[in-house]
Amino acid sequence: MEDTQTIEEVREELVDSATILIASGYDSPEEILDELIERFADEEPPLSEDEVRATVTPMFAARRTEEATWPERTDNTLLDEAFAALREQGLTVEDNFACCQNCGLSEIGGEAAEGSPGYVFFHQQDTESAASGYGLMLAYGAFGGEEEASTAIGHQTVEALRAAGLTVEWNGSVRSRILVRMEWRERMPED
């Protein structure tokens, strides 16, 4: 027998989902509303478009008020600066790229500029984790897959992140991702 959710549980799930999407900072309010309206129309019991809008819209205003208290330069600004430096060094760098690690690794080659030796990226699940306060995990490597070249790209990435002023943890092994200890503050785009 399948467990059904109560309407209160569905509403809690809506708030939790909206909180993460808003904190992630990549989608505009209208994009977030569209996604949540579609998703929660299919829940059992479903939520109406009006109910989703009434619940989530005040959350956007609260986020804008919170963002107004942030310094001009946040850890996300520093991350952007480090990524810009890595792009200037010829790496393919993507943020909030693909849904997960496996998809990101299979798709990153399609983003590579000619002659790019390797990549650095984080995916949507990494974004959600960082927005939840767990730090940001980065994937990196050489397009040819060579361990020595991938290790060098890991060191290059760590150097750029530290030069930008971020705190980084990495054990130097290509079998480990790079962890950026940061306070996630990505400003939500306008509609």
Residue frames as a rotation matrix with the C-alpha (Angstrom) as fourth column:
MET 1
0.580 0.814 0.000 0.00
0.814 -0.580 0.000 0.00
0.000 0.000 -1.000 0.00
GLU 2
-0.263 -0.685 0.679 1.39
0.693 -0.624 -0.362 3.38
0.671 0.375 0.639 -1.02
ASP 3
-0.234 0.109 -0.966 1.74
0.828 -0.499 -0.257 6.13
-0.510 -0.860 0.026 1.57
THR 4
0.252 0.334 0.908 0.01
0.735 -0.677 0.044 9.34
0.629 0.656 -0.416 0.62
GLN 5
-0.813 -0.577 -0.080 1.16
0.519 -0.655 -0.550 12.72
0.264 -0.488 0.832 1.80
THR 6
0.164 0.811 -0.561 -1.01
0.855 -0.401 -0.329 15.12
-0.492 -0.426 -0.759 3.70
ILE 7
0.694 0.141 0.706 -1.60
0.545 -0.743 -0.388 18.56
0.470 0.654 -0.593 2.22
GLU 8
0.917 -0.398 0.028 0.58
-0.302 -0.646 0.701 19.98
-0.261 -0.651 -0.713 5.01
GLU 9
0.245 -0.857 0.454 3.47
0.326 0.514 0.793 17.70
-0.913 -0.046 0.405 3.99
VAL 10
0.243 -0.105 0.964 3.12
0.969 -0.025 -0.247 18.79
0.050 0.994 0.095 0.36
ARG 11
0.919 0.116 0.377 3.14
0.119 -0.993 0.017 22.45
0.376 0.029 -0.926 1.43
GLU 12
0.677 -0.733 0.058 6.29
-0.204 -0.112 0.973 21.83
-0.707 -0.670 -0.225 3.53
GLU 13
0.086 -0.622 0.778 7.92
0.767 0.540 0.347 20.19
-0.636 0.567 0.524 0.52
LEU 14
0.612 0.200 0.765 6.99
0.692 -0.603 -0.397 23.25
0.382 0.772 -0.508 -1.58
VAL 15
0.959 -0.261 0.109 8.63
-0.281 -0.837 0.470 25.61
-0.031 -0.481 -0.876 0.92
ASP 16
0.382 -0.859 0.340 11.75
0.081 0.398 0.914 23.41
-0.921 -0.322 0.221 1.12
SER 17
0.156 -0.276 0.949 12.03
0.947 0.313 -0.065 23.22
-0.279 0.909 0.310 -2.69
ALA 18
0.800 0.200 0.566 11.48
0.396 -0.884 -0.247 26.96
0.451 0.422 -0.787 -3.11
THR 19
0.863 -0.502 -0.058 14.05
-0.213 -0.465 0.859 27.74
-0.458 -0.729 -0.508 -0.41
ILE 20
0.089 -0.873 0.480 16.78
0.442 0.467 0.766 25.77
-0.892 0.144 0.428 -2.20
LEU 21
0.219 0.036 0.975 15.91
0.973 -0.087 -0.215 27.13
0.077 0.996 -0.054 -5.66
ILE 22
0.941 0.150 0.304 15.92
0.132 -0.988 0.079 30.71
0.312 -0.034 -0.950 -4.38
ALA 23
0.695 -0.719 0.018 19.15
-0.212 -0.181 0.960 30.24
-0.687 -0.671 -0.278 -2.39
SER 24
0.240 -0.615 0.752 20.87
0.804 0.560 0.202 28.66
-0.545 0.556 0.628 -5.40
GLY 25
0.087 -0.163 -0.983 20.52
-0.014 -0.987 0.162 32.01
-0.996 0.000 -0.088 -7.18
TYR 26
-0.835 -0.510 0.209 20.53
0.170 0.121 0.978 30.83
-0.524 0.852 -0.015 -10.77
ASP 27
-0.467 0.749 0.470 16.85
0.830 0.188 0.525 31.02
0.305 0.636 -0.709 -11.67
SER 28
-0.825 0.279 0.491 14.69
-0.278 -0.957 0.076 34.14
0.491 -0.074 0.868 -11.80
PRO 29
-0.672 0.642 0.370 11.53
-0.426 0.074 -0.902 34.31
-0.606 -0.763 0.224 -9.69
GLU 30
0.246 0.822 -0.513 9.37
-0.933 0.058 -0.354 33.60
-0.261 0.566 0.782 -12.74
GLU 31
-0.168 -0.384 -0.908 11.46
-0.621 0.757 -0.205 30.55
0.766 0.529 -0.365 -13.69
ILE 32
-0.976 -0.184 0.115 11.23
-0.197 0.526 -0.827 29.26
0.092 -0.830 -0.550 -10.13
LEU 33
-0.312 0.938 0.154 7.46
-0.656 -0.096 -0.749 29.76
-0.687 -0.335 0.645 -10.05
ASP 34
0.235 0.393 -0.889 7.01
-0.944 0.310 -0.112 28.00
0.232 0.866 0.444 -13.40
GLU 35
-0.545 -0.533 -0.648 9.04
-0.378 0.845 -0.377 25.01
0.748 0.039 -0.662 -12.22
LEU 36
-0.971 0.141 0.192 7.24
-0.141 0.311 -0.940 24.74
-0.192 -0.940 -0.282 -8.89
ILE 37
-0.108 0.978 -0.179 3.76
-0.869 -0.181 -0.461 25.21
-0.483 0.106 0.869 -10.37
GLU 38
0.153 0.109 -0.982 4.43
-0.789 0.612 -0.055 22.37
0.595 0.783 0.179 -12.80
ARG 39
-0.732 -0.547 -0.406 6.03
-0.210 0.748 -0.629 20.11
0.648 -0.375 -0.663 -10.19
PHE 40
-0.933 0.315 0.175 3.39
-0.141 0.129 -0.982 20.56
-0.332 -0.940 -0.076 -7.49
ALA 41
-0.073 0.910 -0.407 0.43
-0.996 -0.090 -0.024 20.21
-0.059 0.404 0.913 -9.86
ASP 42
0.075 0.008 -0.997 1.51
-0.476 0.879 -0.029 16.56
0.876 0.477 0.070 -10.11
GLU 43
-0.892 -0.377 0.251 1.80
-0.380 0.322 -0.867 15.93
0.246 -0.869 -0.430 -6.37
GLU 44
-0.036 0.891 -0.453 -0.78
0.162 0.452 0.877 13.92
0.986 -0.042 -0.161 -4.51
PRO 45
0.463 0.877 0.128 -2.57
0.756 -0.315 -0.574 15.89
-0.464 0.362 -0.809 -3.25
PRO 46
-0.140 -0.518 0.844 -1.80
0.892 -0.436 -0.120 18.58
0.430 0.736 0.523 -5.85
LEU 47
-0.244 0.042 -0.969 -1.29
0.534 -0.828 -0.170 22.28
-0.809 -0.559 0.179 -5.15
SER 48
0.711 0.566 0.418 -3.00
0.673 -0.375 -0.637 24.88
-0.204 0.734 -0.648 -7.32
GLU 49
-0.071 -0.696 0.714 -1.06
0.765 -0.497 -0.409 27.53
0.640 0.518 0.568 -9.21
ASP 50
0.426 0.314 0.849 -2.58
-0.186 -0.888 0.422 30.18
0.886 -0.337 -0.320 -6.92
GLU 51
0.999 -0.045 -0.019 -1.46
0.030 0.266 0.963 28.31
-0.039 -0.963 0.267 -3.81
VAL 52
0.299 -0.948 0.110 2.09
0.954 0.299 -0.017 27.91
-0.017 0.110 0.994 -5.13
ARG 53
-0.085 -0.299 0.951 2.25
0.456 -0.860 -0.230 31.61
0.886 0.414 0.209 -6.04
ALA 54
0.688 0.447 0.572 0.80
-0.265 -0.579 0.771 32.69
0.676 -0.682 -0.280 -2.68
THR 55
0.911 -0.383 -0.156 3.36
0.343 0.491 0.800 30.59
-0.230 -0.782 0.579 -0.80
VAL 56
0.185 -0.945 0.270 6.47
0.971 0.218 0.101 31.36
-0.154 0.243 0.958 -2.85
THR 57
0.362 -0.032 0.931 6.05
0.523 -0.821 -0.231 35.01
0.772 0.571 -0.281 -3.92
PRO 58
0.943 -0.043 0.330 6.67
-0.274 -0.662 0.697 36.42
0.188 -0.748 -0.637 -0.40
MET 59
0.645 -0.755 0.121 9.84
0.505 0.540 0.673 34.32
-0.573 -0.373 0.730 -0.27
PHE 60
0.200 -0.558 0.805 11.25
0.889 -0.242 -0.388 36.32
0.412 0.794 0.448 -3.20
ALA 61
0.614 0.088 0.784 10.73
-0.084 -0.981 0.176 39.61
0.785 -0.174 -0.595 -1.38
ALA 62
0.944 -0.289 0.157 12.39
-0.130 0.109 0.985 38.20
-0.302 -0.951 0.066 1.74
ARG 63
0.404 -0.833 0.378 15.36
0.863 0.484 0.144 37.08
-0.302 0.268 0.915 -0.35
ARG 64
0.268 -0.277 0.923 15.74
0.566 -0.730 -0.383 40.52
0.779 0.625 -0.039 -1.98
THR 65
0.850 0.070 0.522 15.69
-0.345 -0.675 0.652 42.10
0.399 -0.734 -0.550 1.49
GLU 66
0.786 -0.595 0.164 18.36
0.243 0.543 0.804 39.65
-0.568 -0.592 0.572 2.66
GLU 67
0.315 -0.681 0.661 20.50
0.941 0.136 -0.309 40.27
0.121 0.720 0.684 -0.44
ALA 68
0.630 -0.014 0.777 20.44
0.120 -0.986 -0.115 44.02
0.767 0.165 -0.619 0.28
THR 69
0.900 -0.297 0.318 22.36
-0.390 -0.227 0.892 43.33
-0.193 -0.927 -0.321 3.52
TRP 70
0.679 -0.673 0.294 25.15
0.676 0.729 0.107 41.40
-0.287 0.126 0.950 1.77
PRO 71
-0.013 -0.753 -0.658 28.48
-0.057 -0.657 0.752 43.02
-0.998 0.047 -0.034 1.00
GLU 72
0.476 0.160 -0.865 29.06
-0.809 -0.308 -0.502 43.94
-0.347 0.938 -0.017 -2.64
ARG 73
-0.173 -0.621 -0.765 31.69
-0.745 0.591 -0.311 41.20
0.645 0.516 -0.564 -2.94
THR 74
0.636 0.417 0.650 30.58
-0.725 0.613 0.315 37.80
-0.267 -0.671 0.692 -1.65
ASP 75
-0.217 -0.673 0.708 32.29
-0.273 0.738 0.617 34.41
-0.937 -0.060 -0.344 -1.78
ASN 76
0.458 0.444 0.770 30.34
0.607 0.477 -0.636 33.85
-0.650 0.758 -0.051 -5.00
THR 77
0.944 -0.207 -0.257 31.98
-0.317 -0.787 -0.530 36.96
-0.092 0.582 -0.808 -6.46
LEU 78
0.057 -0.978 0.199 35.37
-0.820 0.067 0.568 35.52
-0.569 -0.196 -0.799 -5.52
LEU 79
-0.035 0.019 0.999 34.40
0.258 0.966 -0.010 32.22
-0.966 0.257 -0.038 -7.14
ASP 80
0.890 0.399 0.220 33.44
0.329 -0.229 -0.916 34.08
-0.315 0.888 -0.335 -10.33
GLU 81
0.643 -0.721 -0.258 36.85
-0.749 -0.663 -0.013 35.80
-0.162 0.202 -0.966 -10.29
ALA 82
-0.223 -0.722 0.655 38.68
-0.472 0.668 0.575 32.48
-0.853 -0.180 -0.490 -9.87
PHE 83
0.275 0.408 0.870 36.65
0.527 0.693 -0.492 30.92
-0.804 0.594 -0.024 -12.69
ALA 84
0.980 0.042 -0.192 37.41
-0.118 -0.654 -0.747 33.89
-0.157 0.755 -0.637 -14.96
ALA 85
0.195 -0.980 -0.024 41.13
-0.887 -0.187 0.423 33.43
-0.419 -0.061 -0.906 -14.26
LEU 86
-0.252 -0.251 0.935 40.90
-0.014 0.967 0.256 29.72
-0.968 0.051 -0.247 -15.10
ARG 87
0.723 0.539 0.432 39.09
0.455 0.099 -0.885 30.51
-0.520 0.837 -0.173 -18.36
GLU 88
0.795 -0.490 -0.358 41.85
-0.594 -0.750 -0.291 32.97
-0.126 0.444 -0.887 -19.24
GLN 89
-0.213 -0.897 0.388 44.31
-0.744 0.407 0.530 30.12
-0.633 -0.176 -0.754 -18.67
GLY 90
-0.579 -0.020 -0.815 42.47
-0.766 0.357 0.535 28.08
0.280 0.934 -0.222 -21.31
LEU 91
-0.957 0.257 0.138 40.37
0.167 0.871 -0.462 25.76
-0.238 -0.419 -0.876 -19.17
THR 92
-0.401 0.915 0.042 36.72
-0.009 -0.050 0.999 25.02
0.916 0.400 0.028 -19.86
VAL 93
-0.984 0.050 -0.174 34.87
0.171 -0.059 -0.984 26.22
-0.059 -0.997 0.049 -16.77
GLU 94
-0.338 0.936 0.098 31.15
-0.012 -0.108 0.994 25.84
0.941 0.334 0.047 -16.11
ASP 95
-0.961 0.104 0.255 28.99
-0.264 -0.079 -0.961 26.61
-0.080 -0.991 0.103 -13.09
ASN 96
-0.191 0.928 0.319 25.71
-0.511 0.183 -0.840 24.96
-0.838 -0.323 0.439 -12.16
PHE 97
-0.331 -0.130 -0.935 26.40
-0.939 0.140 0.313 22.70
0.090 0.982 -0.168 -15.14
ALA 98
-0.419 0.283 -0.863 24.26
-0.202 0.897 0.393 19.61
0.885 0.339 -0.318 -15.74
CYS 99
0.557 0.792 0.248 22.13
-0.460 0.046 0.887 17.90
0.691 -0.608 0.390 -13.14
CYS 100
0.923 -0.222 0.313 24.74
-0.152 0.537 0.830 15.61
-0.352 -0.814 0.462 -11.60
GLN 101
0.066 -0.998 0.020 28.36
-0.535 -0.019 0.844 14.45
-0.842 -0.067 -0.535 -11.71
ASN 102
-0.249 -0.164 0.955 27.80
0.493 0.827 0.271 11.69
-0.834 0.538 -0.125 -14.28
CYS 103
0.667 0.556 0.496 25.91
0.714 -0.291 -0.636 13.96
-0.210 0.779 -0.591 -16.67
GLY 104
0.819 -0.412 -0.400 28.45
-0.357 -0.911 0.206 16.74
-0.449 -0.026 -0.893 -16.18
LEU 105
-0.166 -0.943 0.289 31.37
-0.283 0.326 0.902 14.45
-0.945 0.068 -0.320 -16.99
SER 106
-0.166 0.136 0.977 29.63
0.767 0.640 0.042 13.12
-0.619 0.757 -0.210 -20.09
GLU 107
0.703 0.590 0.397 28.65
0.709 -0.534 -0.461 16.60
-0.060 0.606 -0.793 -21.34
ILE 108
0.555 -0.467 -0.688 31.63
0.077 -0.795 0.602 18.83
-0.828 -0.387 -0.406 -20.46
GLY 109
-0.453 -0.765 0.457 33.57
0.529 0.181 0.829 17.90
-0.717 0.617 0.323 -23.60
GLY 110
0.060 0.589 0.806 30.82
0.989 -0.142 0.030 19.47
0.132 0.796 -0.591 -25.68
GLU 111
0.927 0.271 -0.260 31.52
0.332 -0.915 0.229 22.82
-0.176 -0.299 -0.938 -24.02
ALA 112
0.205 -0.963 -0.174 35.28
0.549 -0.034 0.835 22.78
-0.810 -0.266 0.522 -24.65
ALA 113
0.750 -0.156 -0.643 36.91
-0.531 -0.721 -0.445 25.44
-0.394 0.675 -0.624 -26.77
GLU 114
0.858 -0.483 -0.175 39.39
0.160 0.576 -0.801 24.15
0.488 0.660 0.572 -29.30
GLY 115
-0.041 -0.997 0.058 42.69
0.030 -0.059 -0.998 23.42
0.999 -0.039 0.032 -27.61
SER 116
0.353 0.201 0.914 41.32
-0.859 -0.318 0.401 23.49
0.371 -0.926 0.061 -24.06
PRO 117
-0.583 -0.700 -0.412 43.40
-0.479 0.706 -0.522 21.03
0.656 -0.107 -0.747 -22.01
GLY 118
-0.750 0.289 -0.595 40.77
0.579 0.722 -0.379 20.37
0.320 -0.629 -0.709 -19.37
TYR 119
-0.030 0.907 0.420 37.80
0.080 -0.417 0.905 21.44
0.996 0.061 -0.060 -17.33
VAL 120
-0.978 0.014 -0.206 36.46
0.205 -0.046 -0.978 22.58
-0.023 -0.999 0.043 -13.98
PHE 121
-0.397 0.892 0.216 32.77
-0.300 -0.348 0.888 22.54
0.867 0.288 0.406 -13.12
PHE 122
-0.915 0.340 0.215 30.13
-0.082 0.365 -0.927 22.08
-0.394 -0.867 -0.306 -10.47
HIS 123
-0.729 0.684 0.001 26.70
0.315 0.335 0.888 20.67
0.608 0.648 -0.460 -11.15
GLN 124
-0.081 0.821 0.565 23.19
-0.381 -0.550 0.744 21.49
0.921 -0.155 0.357 -9.93
GLN 125
0.699 0.294 -0.652 23.34
0.414 0.577 0.704 19.06
0.583 -0.762 0.282 -7.02
ASP 126
-0.323 -0.873 -0.364 26.60
0.907 -0.175 -0.384 20.72
0.272 -0.454 0.848 -5.94
THR 127
-0.626 0.169 0.761 24.87
-0.058 -0.984 0.171 24.10
0.778 0.063 0.625 -6.13
GLU 128
0.456 0.888 0.049 22.04
-0.198 0.047 0.979 22.88
0.867 -0.456 0.198 -3.90
SER 129
0.448 -0.387 -0.806 24.54
0.816 0.544 0.193 21.45
0.364 -0.744 0.560 -1.42
ALA 130
-0.664 -0.736 0.133 26.50
0.648 -0.655 -0.390 24.71
0.374 -0.173 0.911 -1.32
ALA 131
-0.375 0.621 0.688 23.29
-0.293 -0.784 0.548 26.73
0.880 0.003 0.476 -0.93
SER 132
0.699 0.626 -0.346 22.42
0.064 0.427 0.902 24.46
0.712 -0.653 0.258 2.00
GLY 133
0.724 -0.429 0.541 25.69
-0.686 -0.529 0.499 25.36
0.072 -0.732 -0.678 3.73
TYR 134
0.842 -0.351 0.409 27.88
0.156 0.885 0.439 22.34
-0.516 -0.306 0.800 2.94
GLY 135
-0.185 -0.918 -0.350 30.51
-0.293 -0.289 0.911 24.01
-0.938 0.271 -0.216 0.77
LEU 136
0.689 0.384 -0.614 30.97
-0.651 -0.041 -0.758 23.63
-0.317 0.922 0.222 -2.96
MET 137
0.144 -0.600 0.787 32.47
0.193 0.797 0.572 20.56
-0.970 0.069 0.231 -4.60
LEU 138
0.358 -0.123 -0.925 34.31
-0.834 -0.488 -0.258 21.00
-0.420 0.864 -0.277 -7.91
ALA 139
0.675 -0.204 0.709 35.00
0.429 0.890 -0.153 18.43
-0.600 0.408 0.688 -10.60
TYR 140
0.441 -0.628 -0.642 38.14
-0.772 -0.630 0.087 18.89
-0.459 0.457 -0.762 -12.70
GLY 141
0.314 -0.437 0.843 40.32
0.276 0.891 0.359 16.97
-0.908 0.120 0.400 -15.09
ALA 142
-0.623 -0.572 -0.534 42.14
-0.451 -0.296 0.842 16.74
-0.640 0.765 -0.074 -18.38
PHE 143
0.339 0.800 -0.495 40.09
-0.884 0.090 -0.460 16.05
-0.324 0.593 0.737 -21.49
GLY 144
-0.044 -0.428 -0.903 42.45
-0.684 0.672 -0.285 13.22
0.728 0.605 -0.322 -22.37
GLY 145
0.864 0.498 -0.077 41.96
-0.259 0.571 0.779 11.72
0.432 -0.653 0.622 -18.93
GLU 146
0.038 -0.925 -0.378 45.69
0.295 0.372 -0.880 11.51
0.955 -0.078 0.287 -18.16
GLU 147
0.604 0.225 -0.765 46.23
0.767 0.096 0.634 11.36
0.216 -0.970 -0.114 -14.41
GLU 148
-0.368 -0.834 -0.411 49.26
0.886 -0.449 0.118 13.64
-0.282 -0.321 0.904 -14.38
ALA 149
-0.790 0.127 0.600 47.53
0.267 -0.809 0.523 16.30
0.552 0.573 0.605 -16.49
SER 150
0.287 0.957 -0.025 44.37
0.352 -0.081 0.933 16.03
0.891 -0.277 -0.360 -14.38
THR 151
0.317 -0.272 -0.909 46.39
0.944 -0.003 0.330 16.46
-0.092 -0.962 0.255 -11.18
ALA 152
-0.765 -0.641 0.060 48.03
0.642 -0.752 0.151 19.57
-0.051 0.154 0.987 -12.66
ILE 153
-0.399 0.713 0.577 44.57
0.121 -0.582 0.804 21.01
0.909 0.391 0.146 -13.46
GLY 154
0.537 0.547 -0.642 43.54
0.682 0.167 0.712 20.29
0.497 -0.820 -0.283 -9.86
HIS 155
-0.156 -0.697 -0.700 46.55
0.921 -0.358 0.151 22.23
-0.356 -0.621 0.698 -8.57
GLN 156
-0.851 -0.121 0.512 45.89
0.393 -0.793 0.465 25.04
0.349 0.597 0.722 -11.07
THR 157
0.068 0.978 0.198 42.29
0.308 -0.209 0.928 25.25
0.949 -0.003 -0.315 -9.86
VAL 158
0.490 0.049 -0.870 43.23
0.869 0.054 0.492 25.29
0.071 -0.997 -0.016 -6.18
GLU 159
-0.569 -0.791 -0.223 45.79
0.788 -0.602 0.125 28.03
-0.233 -0.104 0.967 -6.85
ALA 160
-0.681 0.368 0.633 43.22
0.211 -0.729 0.651 30.22
0.701 0.577 0.419 -8.66
LEU 161
0.407 0.883 -0.232 40.64
0.463 0.020 0.886 29.74
0.788 -0.468 -0.401 -5.91
ARG 162
0.287 -0.386 -0.877 43.11
0.932 -0.099 0.348 30.62
-0.221 -0.917 0.331 -3.17
ALA 163
-0.775 -0.592 0.221 44.41
0.632 -0.742 0.226 33.60
0.030 0.315 0.949 -5.14
ALA 164
-0.291 0.770 0.568 40.82
0.165 -0.544 0.823 34.88
0.942 0.333 0.031 -5.26
GLY 165
-0.613 -0.039 0.789 40.63
-0.681 -0.481 -0.552 34.61
0.401 -0.876 0.268 -1.46
LEU 166
0.507 0.851 -0.136 38.64
-0.694 0.497 0.521 31.40
0.511 -0.170 0.843 -1.03
THR 167
-0.191 -0.476 0.858 39.31
-0.857 0.507 0.090 28.58
-0.478 -0.719 -0.505 1.44
VAL 168
0.377 0.216 -0.901 39.97
-0.786 0.589 -0.188 25.30
0.490 0.778 0.392 -0.34
GLU 169
0.073 -0.348 0.935 40.41
-0.649 0.695 0.309 21.68
-0.757 -0.629 -0.175 0.78
TRP 170
0.818 0.092 -0.568 41.93
-0.510 0.570 -0.644 19.09
0.265 0.816 0.514 -1.53
ASN 171
0.667 -0.552 0.500 44.25
-0.162 0.547 0.821 16.18
-0.727 -0.629 0.276 -0.85
GLY 172
-0.136 -0.781 -0.610 46.02
-0.807 -0.270 0.525 16.39
-0.575 0.564 -0.593 -4.22
SER 173
-0.711 -0.069 0.700 44.52
0.160 0.953 0.257 13.16
-0.685 0.294 -0.667 -5.56
VAL 174
-0.827 0.422 -0.370 42.63
-0.513 -0.301 0.804 13.00
0.228 0.855 0.465 -8.84
ARG 175
-0.568 0.639 -0.518 40.27
0.521 0.767 0.374 10.61
0.637 -0.058 -0.769 -7.09
SER 176
-0.255 0.450 -0.856 39.08
0.854 -0.310 -0.418 13.47
-0.454 -0.837 -0.305 -4.86
ARG 177
0.355 0.439 0.825 37.05
0.722 -0.689 0.056 16.49
0.593 0.576 -0.562 -5.79
ILE 178
-0.777 -0.592 0.216 38.02
0.385 -0.717 -0.582 19.96
0.499 -0.369 0.784 -4.64
LEU 179
0.221 0.833 -0.507 35.98
0.961 -0.098 0.257 21.41
0.165 -0.544 -0.823 -1.75
VAL 180
-0.584 -0.271 0.766 35.52
0.190 -0.962 -0.196 25.18
0.790 0.031 0.613 -1.55
ARG 181
-0.288 0.448 -0.846 34.50
0.949 0.013 -0.316 26.26
-0.131 -0.894 -0.429 1.96
MET 182
-0.923 0.003 0.386 32.32
0.138 -0.931 0.337 29.25
0.360 0.364 0.859 1.27
GLU 183
-0.454 0.849 -0.271 29.21
0.206 -0.196 -0.959 31.08
-0.867 -0.491 -0.085 2.35
TRP 184
-0.612 0.261 0.747 26.95
0.791 0.188 0.582 30.65
0.011 0.947 -0.322 -0.66
ARG 185
-0.028 0.587 -0.809 25.50
0.264 -0.777 -0.572 34.04
-0.964 -0.230 -0.133 -1.60
GLU 186
-0.837 -0.115 0.535 24.49
0.543 -0.049 0.838 34.00
-0.071 0.992 0.103 -5.25
ARG 187
-0.624 0.621 -0.475 22.18
-0.347 -0.764 -0.544 36.90
-0.700 -0.174 0.692 -5.99
MET 188
-0.101 0.718 0.689 18.93
0.643 0.575 -0.505 35.88
-0.759 0.392 -0.520 -7.63
PRO 189
-0.906 -0.239 0.348 18.57
0.423 -0.502 0.754 37.28
-0.005 0.831 0.556 -11.17
GLU 190
-0.517 0.761 -0.391 15.81
-0.511 -0.641 -0.572 39.71
-0.687 -0.096 0.721 -12.03
ASP 191
0.187 0.667 0.722 12.87
0.424 0.608 -0.672 38.53
-0.886 0.432 -0.169 -14.15
